[in-house]
Amino acid sequence: MYSEYDVVRKIGQGGFGSVFLGIHKKTKQKVAIKFVNPKAFGDASQINKIFTEQESIKKLKHKNIISYLSTFMMNKIMVNIMDCCMGGELLDYVKERKRLTEAEAKTIIMQVISGIHYCHKEFGLIHRDLKLENVLLVAKGKLDIKVSPIFEK
């Protein structure tokens, strides 16, 4: 699984681990590879809960939700291989512009609502941490977004 990718560089850091840009060796598809710190898990029941959530998240297929391609353990570290969004966090986009136009805000909000509605309606999942840092721009200079899937039933 992991051996199918070249790790290029670090692209993010979160409370639970680090995210790297990866490129599939055969298809050249760019992915995000998140290494989750084992200290974030707690006990065995917490690890089981996280894996159960990951299995639910892998079923999500929506243009505004980051897709998980694979989840596995490697040397006591959880590895998530997922869609890569190279445009950065929505928080940085907003900070850079200081103010969004009504049209920009509407475009972004409608995509967030579409993704969240899909997850709730189709799978009964609710987002646990919806904030600007968890909304990512697919590419620089475009208002296409994907929401990081931090869901629970």
C-alpha positions in Angstrom: 0.0 0.0 0.0 2.4 2.6 1.3 5.2 1.3 -0.9 3.1 2.2 -4.0 3.8 5.9 -3.3 6.7 8.3 -3.4 6.6 10.7 -0.5 7.5 14.1 -1.9 7.3 16.7 0.9 5.4 17.8 4.0 2.2 19.8 3.1 0.5 20.1 6.5 0.5 19.6 10.2 -2.5 19.0 12.4 -3.2 18.1 16.0 -3.1 14.4 15.3 -0.2 14.2 12.8 1.6 15.3 9.7 0.4 15.3 6.1 2.7 14.7 3.1 2.3 15.0 -0.6 2.6 11.5 -2.2 2.6 10.4 -5.8 1.5 7.0 -6.9 4.5 5.3 -8.6 2.5 3.9 -11.5 -0.4 6.3 -12.1 1.4 9.5 -11.0 -1.8 10.5 -9.1 -1.1 13.0 -6.3 -2.4 12.0 -2.9 -2.2 13.3 0.6 -0.6 10.8 3.1 -1.5 11.5 6.7 0.6 9.9 9.4 -1.4 9.9 12.6 0.5 10.0 15.9 -0.2 6.9 18.0 -0.4 9.1 21.1 -3.6 10.5 19.7 -5.4 7.1 20.0 -5.5 6.4 23.7 -6.6 2.8 24.6 -7.6 -0.1 22.4 -11.3 0.9 22.4 -10.3 4.3 21.1 -8.3 2.7 18.3 -11.3 0.5 17.4 -13.5 3.6 17.3 -11.1 5.4 15.0 -10.9 2.5 12.6 -14.7 2.2 12.6 -15.0 5.9 11.7 -12.4 5.4 8.9 -14.4 2.6 7.4 -17.5 4.9 7.3 -15.5 7.7 5.8 -14.1 5.5 3.1 -17.7 5.0 1.8 -18.1 8.7 1.2 -18.1 9.7 -2.4 -18.9 13.4 -2.9 -17.1 16.0 -4.9 -16.9 18.3 -1.8 -15.7 15.7 0.7 -12.1 14.5 0.8 -12.1 10.8 -0.2 -10.0 8.3 1.8 -8.4 5.8 -0.6 -6.8 3.6 2.1 -6.3 3.4 5.8 -3.8 1.0 7.5 -1.4 0.7 10.4 2.3 0.8 9.8 4.7 0.4 12.8 2.0 1.6 15.3 1.2 4.7 13.2 -2.1 5.0 11.4 -1.6 6.0 7.7 -4.5 7.6 5.7 -4.1 7.9 1.9 -6.6 10.5 0.6 -7.4 13.1 -2.0 -4.8 15.8 -2.3 -6.0 19.4 -2.1 -3.1 21.7 -3.1 -4.9 25.0 -2.6 -4.5 25.2 1.1 -6.9 25.9 4.0 -9.9 28.1 3.6 -8.6 30.0 6.7 -5.5 31.1 4.8 -7.5 32.1 1.8 -9.8 34.3 4.0 -6.8 35.8 5.9 -5.1 36.6 2.7 -8.1 38.5 1.2 -9.3 39.9 4.5 -12.8 39.9 3.2 -14.8 37.7 0.8 -17.2 39.0 -1.8 -20.8 37.8 -1.4 -20.3 35.7 -4.6 -17.2 34.0 -3.2 -18.9 33.3 0.2 -21.9 31.9 -1.5 -19.8 29.6 -3.8 -17.9 28.3 -0.8 -20.9 27.9 1.6 -23.0 26.1 -1.0 -20.2 23.5 -1.5 -19.8 23.0 2.2 -23.5 22.6 2.7 -23.7 20.1 -0.3 -21.0 17.9 1.2 -22.2 18.0 4.7 -25.8 17.4 3.7 -24.7 14.3 1.6 -22.9 12.8 4.6 -25.8 13.4 7.0 -28.6 12.3 4.7 -26.9 9.3 3.1 -24.9 8.0 6.1 -26.3 9.7 9.2 -22.8 11.2 9.9 -22.3 14.6 11.6 -19.2 16.7 11.3 -17.3 17.0 14.6 -15.1 19.9 13.8 -16.4 22.1 11.0 -14.1 25.2 10.8 -12.1 27.1 8.2 -9.0 24.9 8.8 -10.9 21.8 7.8 -12.2 23.2 4.5 -9.5 22.9 1.8 -9.2 24.4 -1.6 -8.7 21.8 -4.3 -6.2 24.1 -6.2 -4.7 27.6 -5.8 -6.8 30.4 -7.3 -10.0 28.3 -7.5 -13.0 28.2 -5.2 -13.5 24.5 -5.5 -13.4 23.1 -2.0 -13.4 19.8 -0.1 -14.3 19.3 3.5 -12.0 17.1 5.7 -14.1 14.2 6.8 -14.2 14.4 10.6 -17.4 12.6 11.2 -19.2 10.4 13.7 -22.6 8.7 13.8 
